[in-house]
Amino acid sequence: MIKQNMPKALIQWHPAFCSAMELDLSDANPDSCLIFEREHTLNKAPLQVDLLVTREDSAPLHGEIGEYLRRYNLFEFKSQHSQ
């Protein structure tokens, strides 16, 4: 039986994206202190970024992403299905 006119399910990608970033960066340098803030508010208005990663020290980080991190790092995730 084919169901028609079914509402398209919305997948929440942000939690998975943030978890993946935290997991990947946790291996970059165990001695480095990174702070992860999900859905960080950027203004008094409802303007938010998906993930803010703050470096509290200058210890070198490794890995595909860690090498590019600065003091403050904003990440916005857009899935291929975003409208």
N, C-alpha and C positions, 0 to 999 in steps of 0.2 A: 504494500500500500504506500503510495506517495503522498506525503503531507504537503499541501500547498499553503501559501500565505503564512508560513511560520516566521515569526520574527527572527532576524539574524542574531545569533548569540554574540555578545561582546566579550572578548577575551581581555582580561586585565594583564597586560604585558609589563607594567611598571614594577610590580613586586618581584617578578622573575628577573627582570633586567637588573634591578638594584642588588638582588641576592647574588647574581652572577658576577657583578662588579666587585662586591665585597669579597666573594670567594677568590676571584682572580687576584685582587690586590692584596689579600691577606698573605699570599705566598710571595709577594714582591720583595718584602724585607720584614722578617719577624720582629726586628728591633725598631722599626719605624712606627710612629704613632699617627694613624689616619683616623679621621672622624667622618662618619657617614651620616648625612642628614637627608632622609627621604622627604619628598614633597616640601622642600624648603621654601618658605614664603619670601619673595624678593621685594615686596612692597606692601603698603597697607591695603591696596586693592588686591583682588584675588589673582595675582600673578605669581605663578609658582614654576619652579624648575624641578625636573624629576629627581635629580640627585646632586647634592653638593658634597664633594670630597675635599677636606681640608687637611693639609700637611702641617703638623706641628713641629717638625724638625727637618733638617736637610739631609738626612741619611739617604744614601742612594737606594733607589728602587729598581727592581729588575722585572722582566716579563714584557709582554707585548704592549701593555698599556702603561705600566708603572714608570717606564723611562720618560714618558711625556708629561707626567704630572707636575704642576706648579704648586704654589702655596694654596690657591683656591681654584677648584676645578668644577665647572658646571657641566652636567650631562643631561641631555634631553633625548628621550627615546621615542622614535616614531616607527611603528610597525608598518609593514607594507599594506596593511588593511586599514590604516588610519584614514579618517574622512576629513 
